Amino acid sequence: MSEDTTRQPRRRMARPKQDTAAAPTPARTPSKLDQLETLLCSDAGATIAAMMAATGWQQHSVRGAMAGALKKRGLVITSEKTDGLRHYRAVRP
């Protein structure tokens, strides 16, 4: 059982250089968290149903995003119940 110790490491092939000045950068589409932030920062705020419709998420996922990721972004989220509907609003401190 002899091992072949003379084997050379693989070399990477050179990549062709791309012309970055000619290609325009594509516009970034807003993420679902960005969509939630936009809804919550509006003057009217948003209901859970509106946030679910905008993202396609289930209710527990919307609540989890508000409690976790959006608070990590620095938003202060408040809720208010009017006419039997709970509206959530977010502001930056």
mmCIF file of the C-alpha atoms, coordinates in Angstrom:
data_MODEL
# 
_entry.id   MODEL 
# 
loop_
_atom_site.group_PDB 
_atom_site.id 
_atom_site.type_symbol 
_atom_site.label_atom_id 
_atom_site.label_alt_id 
_atom_site.label_comp_id 
_atom_site.label_asym_id 
_atom_site.label_entity_id 
_atom_site.label_seq_id 
_atom_site.pdbx_PDB_ins_code 
_atom_site.Cartn_x 
_atom_site.Cartn_y 
_atom_site.Cartn_z 
_atom_site.occupancy 
_atom_site.B_iso_or_equiv 
_atom_site.pdbx_formal_charge 
_atom_site.auth_seq_id 
_atom_site.auth_comp_id 
_atom_site.auth_asym_id 
_atom_site.auth_atom_id 
_atom_site.pdbx_PDB_model_num 
ATOM 1  C CA . MET A 1 1  ? 0.000   0.000  0.000   1.00 0.00 ? 1  MET A CA 1 
ATOM 2  C CA . SER A 1 2  ? 2.130   2.778  -1.219  1.00 0.00 ? 2  SER A CA 1 
ATOM 3  C CA . GLU A 1 3  ? 0.784   6.297  -1.430  1.00 0.00 ? 3  GLU A CA 1 
ATOM 4  C CA . ASP A 1 4  ? 1.486   8.568  -4.338  1.00 0.00 ? 4  ASP A CA 1 
ATOM 5  C CA . THR A 1 5  ? 3.119   11.635 -2.761  1.00 0.00 ? 5  THR A CA 1 
ATOM 6  C CA . THR A 1 6  ? 4.231   13.197 -6.046  1.00 0.00 ? 6  THR A CA 1 
ATOM 7  C CA . ARG A 1 7  ? 0.779   14.426 -6.967  1.00 0.00 ? 7  ARG A CA 1 
ATOM 8  C CA . GLN A 1 8  ? 0.598   18.138 -7.791  1.00 0.00 ? 8  GLN A CA 1 
ATOM 9  C CA . PRO A 1 9  ? -2.224  20.326 -6.432  1.00 0.00 ? 9  PRO A CA 1 
ATOM 10 C CA . ARG A 1 10 ? -4.863  21.366 -8.920  1.00 0.00 ? 10 ARG A CA 1 
ATOM 11 C CA . ARG A 1 11 ? -4.519  24.795 -10.443 1.00 0.00 ? 11 ARG A CA 1 
ATOM 12 C CA . ARG A 1 12 ? -7.470  27.028 -10.968 1.00 0.00 ? 12 ARG A CA 1 
ATOM 13 C CA . MET A 1 13 ? -8.245  28.234 -14.434 1.00 0.00 ? 13 MET A CA 1 
ATOM 14 C CA . ALA A 1 14 ? -8.203  31.973 -14.962 1.00 0.00 ? 14 ALA A CA 1 
ATOM 15 C CA . ARG A 1 15 ? -11.621 33.560 -15.276 1.00 0.00 ? 15 ARG A CA 1 
ATOM 16 C CA . PRO A 1 16 ? -12.251 35.982 -18.097 1.00 0.00 ? 16 PRO A CA 1 
ATOM 17 C CA . LYS A 1 17 ? -12.435 39.571 -16.885 1.00 0.00 ? 17 LYS A CA 1 
ATOM 18 C CA . GLN A 1 18 ? -15.862 41.145 -16.967 1.00 0.00 ? 18 GLN A CA 1 
ATOM 19 C CA . ASP A 1 19 ? -16.507 44.706 -17.985 1.00 0.00 ? 19 ASP A CA 1 
ATOM 20 C CA . THR A 1 20 ? -18.282 46.034 -14.888 1.00 0.00 ? 20 THR A CA 1 
ATOM 21 C CA . ALA A 1 21 ? -18.569 49.602 -16.181 1.00 0.00 ? 21 ALA A CA 1 
ATOM 22 C CA . ALA A 1 22 ? -20.807 48.645 -19.102 1.00 0.00 ? 22 ALA A CA 1 
ATOM 23 C CA . ALA A 1 23 ? -23.265 46.478 -17.173 1.00 0.00 ? 23 ALA A CA 1 
ATOM 24 C CA . PRO A 1 24 ? -25.806 48.463 -15.100 1.00 0.00 ? 24 PRO A CA 1 
ATOM 25 C CA . THR A 1 25 ? -26.493 47.125 -11.647 1.00 0.00 ? 25 THR A CA 1 
ATOM 26 C CA . PRO A 1 26 ? -29.950 45.579 -11.431 1.00 0.00 ? 26 PRO A CA 1 
ATOM 27 C CA . ALA A 1 27 ? -32.418 47.231 -9.068  1.00 0.00 ? 27 ALA A CA 1 
ATOM 28 C CA . ARG A 1 28 ? -32.822 45.309 -5.856  1.00 0.00 ? 28 ARG A CA 1 
ATOM 29 C CA . THR A 1 29 ? -36.336 44.061 -5.260  1.00 0.00 ? 29 THR A CA 1 
ATOM 30 C CA . PRO A 1 30 ? -37.605 44.727 -1.751  1.00 0.00 ? 30 PRO A CA 1 
ATOM 31 C CA . SER A 1 31 ? -37.514 41.724 0.552   1.00 0.00 ? 31 SER A CA 1 
ATOM 32 C CA . LYS A 1 32 ? -40.562 40.607 2.484   1.00 0.00 ? 32 LYS A CA 1 
ATOM 33 C CA . LEU A 1 33 ? -39.150 42.218 5.619   1.00 0.00 ? 33 LEU A CA 1 
ATOM 34 C CA . ASP A 1 34 ? -38.785 45.465 3.661   1.00 0.00 ? 34 ASP A CA 1 
ATOM 35 C CA . GLN A 1 35 ? -42.437 45.164 2.628   1.00 0.00 ? 35 GLN A CA 1 
ATOM 36 C CA . LEU A 1 36 ? -43.486 44.648 6.260   1.00 0.00 ? 36 LEU A CA 1 
ATOM 37 C CA . GLU A 1 37 ? -41.423 47.648 7.340   1.00 0.00 ? 37 GLU A CA 1 
ATOM 38 C CA . THR A 1 38 ? -43.069 49.825 4.693   1.00 0.00 ? 38 THR A CA 1 
ATOM 39 C CA . LEU A 1 39 ? -46.553 48.730 5.767   1.00 0.00 ? 39 LEU A CA 1 
ATOM 40 C CA . LEU A 1 40 ? -45.838 49.262 9.455   1.00 0.00 ? 40 LEU A CA 1 
ATOM 41 C CA . CYS A 1 41 ? -44.207 52.683 8.991   1.00 0.00 ? 41 CYS A CA 1 
ATOM 42 C CA . SER A 1 42 ? -47.187 54.079 7.086   1.00 0.00 ? 42 SER A CA 1 
ATOM 43 C CA . ASP A 1 43 ? -49.439 56.531 8.935   1.00 0.00 ? 43 ASP A CA 1 
ATOM 44 C CA . ALA A 1 44 ? -52.338 54.073 9.149   1.00 0.00 ? 44 ALA A CA 1 
ATOM 45 C CA . GLY A 1 45 ? -50.167 51.116 10.182  1.00 0.00 ? 45 GLY A CA 1 
ATOM 46 C CA . ALA A 1 46 ? -51.203 47.625 9.154   1.00 0.00 ? 46 ALA A CA 1 
ATOM 47 C CA . THR A 1 47 ? -53.273 44.717 10.368  1.00 0.00 ? 47 THR A CA 1 
ATOM 48 C CA . ILE A 1 48 ? -52.020 41.149 10.565  1.00 0.00 ? 48 ILE A CA 1 
ATOM 49 C CA . ALA A 1 49 ? -54.310 40.267 7.636   1.00 0.00 ? 49 ALA A CA 1 
ATOM 50 C CA . ALA A 1 50 ? -52.790 43.001 5.454   1.00 0.00 ? 50 ALA A CA 1 
ATOM 51 C CA . MET A 1 51 ? -49.260 41.865 6.304   1.00 0.00 ? 51 MET A CA 1 
ATOM 52 C CA . MET A 1 52 ? -50.181 38.247 5.568   1.00 0.00 ? 52 MET A CA 1 
ATOM 53 C CA . ALA A 1 53 ? -51.578 39.242 2.171   1.00 0.00 ? 53 ALA A CA 1 
ATOM 54 C CA . ALA A 1 54 ? -48.498 41.314 1.305   1.00 0.00 ? 54 ALA A CA 1 
ATOM 55 C CA . THR A 1 55 ? -45.956 38.611 2.171   1.00 0.00 ? 55 THR A CA 1 
ATOM 56 C CA . GLY A 1 56 ? -47.836 35.358 1.689   1.00 0.00 ? 56 GLY A CA 1 
ATOM 57 C CA . TRP A 1 57 ? -46.790 34.312 5.201   1.00 0.00 ? 57 TRP A CA 1 
ATOM 58 C CA . GLN A 1 58 ? -48.914 32.746 7.886   1.00 0.00 ? 58 GLN A CA 1 
ATOM 59 C CA . GLN A 1 59 ? -49.989 34.684 10.961  1.00 0.00 ? 59 GLN A CA 1 
ATOM 60 C CA . HIS A 1 60 ? -47.354 33.219 13.270  1.00 0.00 ? 60 HIS A CA 1 
ATOM 61 C CA . SER A 1 61 ? -44.603 34.067 10.771  1.00 0.00 ? 61 SER A CA 1 
ATOM 62 C CA . VAL A 1 62 ? -45.700 37.713 10.562  1.00 0.00 ? 62 VAL A CA 1 
ATOM 63 C CA . ARG A 1 63 ? -45.770 37.996 14.351  1.00 0.00 ? 63 ARG A CA 1 
ATOM 64 C CA . GLY A 1 64 ? -42.353 36.347 14.598  1.00 0.00 ? 64 GLY A CA 1 
ATOM 65 C CA . ALA A 1 65 ? -40.873 38.741 12.041  1.00 0.00 ? 65 ALA A CA 1 
ATOM 66 C CA . MET A 1 66 ? -42.184 41.715 14.005  1.00 0.00 ? 66 MET A CA 1 
ATOM 67 C CA . ALA A 1 67 ? -40.885 40.352 17.300  1.00 0.00 ? 67 ALA A CA 1 
ATOM 68 C CA . GLY A 1 68 ? -37.484 39.385 15.930  1.00 0.00 ? 68 GLY A CA 1 
ATOM 69 C CA . ALA A 1 69 ? -36.091 40.731 12.694  1.00 0.00 ? 69 ALA A CA 1 
ATOM 70 C CA . LEU A 1 70 ? -37.889 44.079 12.614  1.00 0.00 ? 70 LEU A CA 1 
ATOM 71 C CA . LYS A 1 71 ? -36.955 44.875 16.210  1.00 0.00 ? 71 LYS A CA 1 
ATOM 72 C CA . LYS A 1 72 ? -33.345 44.046 15.357  1.00 0.00 ? 72 LYS A CA 1 
ATOM 73 C CA . ARG A 1 73 ? -33.580 46.665 12.603  1.00 0.00 ? 73 ARG A CA 1 
ATOM 74 C CA . GLY A 1 74 ? -34.270 49.206 15.341  1.00 0.00 ? 74 GLY A CA 1 
ATOM 75 C CA . LEU A 1 75 ? -38.023 49.632 14.894  1.00 0.00 ? 75 LEU A CA 1 
ATOM 76 C CA . VAL A 1 76 ? -40.283 50.226 17.879  1.00 0.00 ? 76 VAL A CA 1 
ATOM 77 C CA . ILE A 1 77 ? -43.544 48.430 17.154  1.00 0.00 ? 77 ILE A CA 1 
ATOM 78 C CA . THR A 1 78 ? -46.774 49.458 18.867  1.00 0.00 ? 78 THR A CA 1 
ATOM 79 C CA . SER A 1 79 ? -50.302 48.131 18.532  1.00 0.00 ? 79 SER A CA 1 
ATOM 80 C CA . GLU A 1 80 ? -53.694 49.694 19.001  1.00 0.00 ? 80 GLU A CA 1 
ATOM 81 C CA . LYS A 1 81 ? -57.122 48.120 18.830  1.00 0.00 ? 81 LYS A CA 1 
ATOM 82 C CA . THR A 1 82 ? -59.783 50.264 17.144  1.00 0.00 ? 82 THR A CA 1 
ATOM 83 C CA . ASP A 1 83 ? -63.175 49.119 15.912  1.00 0.00 ? 83 ASP A CA 1 
ATOM 84 C CA . GLY A 1 84 ? -62.315 45.524 16.745  1.00 0.00 ? 84 GLY A CA 1 
ATOM 85 C CA . LEU A 1 85 ? -59.181 45.483 14.556  1.00 0.00 ? 85 LEU A CA 1 
ATOM 86 C CA . ARG A 1 86 ? -55.639 45.595 15.862  1.00 0.00 ? 86 ARG A CA 1 
ATOM 87 C CA . HIS A 1 87 ? -53.364 47.943 13.923  1.00 0.00 ? 87 HIS A CA 1 
ATOM 88 C CA . TYR A 1 88 ? -49.602 47.698 14.276  1.00 0.00 ? 88 TYR A CA 1 
ATOM 89 C CA . ARG A 1 89 ? -47.337 50.683 13.693  1.00 0.00 ? 89 ARG A CA 1 
ATOM 90 C CA . ALA A 1 90 ? -43.576 51.028 13.702  1.00 0.00 ? 90 ALA A CA 1 
ATOM 91 C CA . VAL A 1 91 ? -41.323 54.024 14.245  1.00 0.00 ? 91 VAL A CA 1 
ATOM 92 C CA . ARG A 1 92 ? -37.605 54.473 14.447  1.00 0.00 ? 92 ARG A CA 1 
ATOM 93 C CA . PRO A 1 93 ? -36.507 55.819 17.841  1.00 0.00 ? 93 PRO A CA 1 
# 
